[in-house]
Amino acid sequence: MTWNAIDFVGKAFGMSKGVEFVDLPPSELQVWQAAVIPVIDDYVKRMVDKGFSEAEVKGWIKFLRERSDFWTKKQITLRIPSAVGPPEVRPEASIIK
């Protein structure tokens, strides 16, 4: 996939410039997920203010989450390499810490 190829080039360039890439541990991921709740709530409010129903906007968000989960699982199943995706598809995961 083109976007994956670009990610590999970009990550290699960053590493050549001394950029440190850090993966969030599961406990920190939960902190970030909690931190974005107000951002999502604000988005819902702004879209409702523009005339969309709250249920419709929350439906969009639910759909995006479901599709993201679906395609991440597909990526793992199909072994599509990724520079920043799930650990199972990162060829250099054992090299980058």
ABEGO torsion letter per residue (X at the ends): XAAAAAAAAAAAAAAAAGBBBBBBBAAAAAAAAAAAAAAAAAAAAAAAAAGBBAAAAAAAAAAAAAAAAAAAAAAAAAGBBBAABBAAABAAAAABX
